[in-house]
């Protein structure tokens, strides 16, 4: 039987100085230095004496004696059944080390929108799905694979999105990405390659999206907003982009809107942060614009699954799959840390976006893709979404009731879906209320933070309150602190 260092225990790199004092002292000194210097942290399990002896090519008794010396000195501990480990000890900073600066504590409650209740992540169901998916995965699933993502997940998404969101999708036209921002980066790069110079966007949104568009070499051009949602009619009238805009012919390709606008980014199901669904007439108008001009609609299905007053509003993509890119993620329904999103692409765009992703990076872990596919097909995803919908609706109702009873001058809007609300404040009070919220230990944003710098509509004073982030046990305290901060 061949004995090899590669067949025993755990690996441990140690340099043993073979001096006249003998191997035992050399090994003892090396291990002591590794523990003292922090390379072997407290609690680290060391290889067995047999394993380490085989690795170093020395006698087993030499290792056993070195371990015994260090146990006697207090550097190591040895217990039956637990092996030999580095002893736990208090770490004392040297006298010359400067004192650590004290940092102020963070907010007691987080009401910043965009994050779900992470404590409700279905760990047990996810673990079961992960085990089943890994057991069933073919060997080639662990290779580099298709830049579009695993076919298991693309197939599961095609079925789910058709059933739950009215999306018309073929697995061949679905691309898995690392969340919405990654998808927007890919689309921005492809649009720029196609000759686009500008992307129309909503007046309210996230600065990270505006910045990504500009980094792709596109100008962001804002559309007005009113009580019916984004004014999509402005795509075919008015002067989008101002004096710096290019003509449609100068931007290359088919015309598009004024100022060379050939694509528009919308959140039609539940506009972020205003919370208004896009009016049916405007949905029809923007699709008509895309058909007539060869334009492209990027549909961010933000909060699309969390509707409380009626069945969820169907995806815009269902009206015209040839001119709409459907963009979804697992960030709101499950957790943003999964870094999983998807694009349902028009036929003439699918190959270009896949090439852009394959050229830049692959970036989506296969095991999480397989797990999500299993999670969806087993029905666990539907069960989790329904349970989350009930949880967030209860919180929404608590918020509305508390406002009516204790802050009647504040009106909550955009509450028919999602897990954030816009609290409209008396004119001129937004900044003072945000400061009062900080004093109450709250992390919360004013509406001004989400207003595009080029927006022309009158400014509104409001708070954007995310009621999805706190845990169930933390929500009552967060709501009480919020009420105390309001006028």
Beta strands, then each sheet from edge to edge (+ up, - down):
strand 1: 76-79
strand 2: 83-86
strand 3: 109-110
strand 4: 174-177
strand 5: 198-202
strand 6: 219-223
strand 7: 225-226
strand 8: 229-230
strand 9: 261-266
strand 10: 296-300
strand 11: 324-329
strand 12: 341-344
strand 13: 411-413
strand 14: 420-424
strand 15: 442-443
strand 16: 445-446
strand 17: 462-466
sheet 1: 1+ 2-
sheet 2: 3+ 15+
sheet 3: 4+ 12- 11+ 10+ 9+ 5+ 6+
sheet 4: 7+ 8-
sheet 5: 13+ 14- 17+ 16-
end
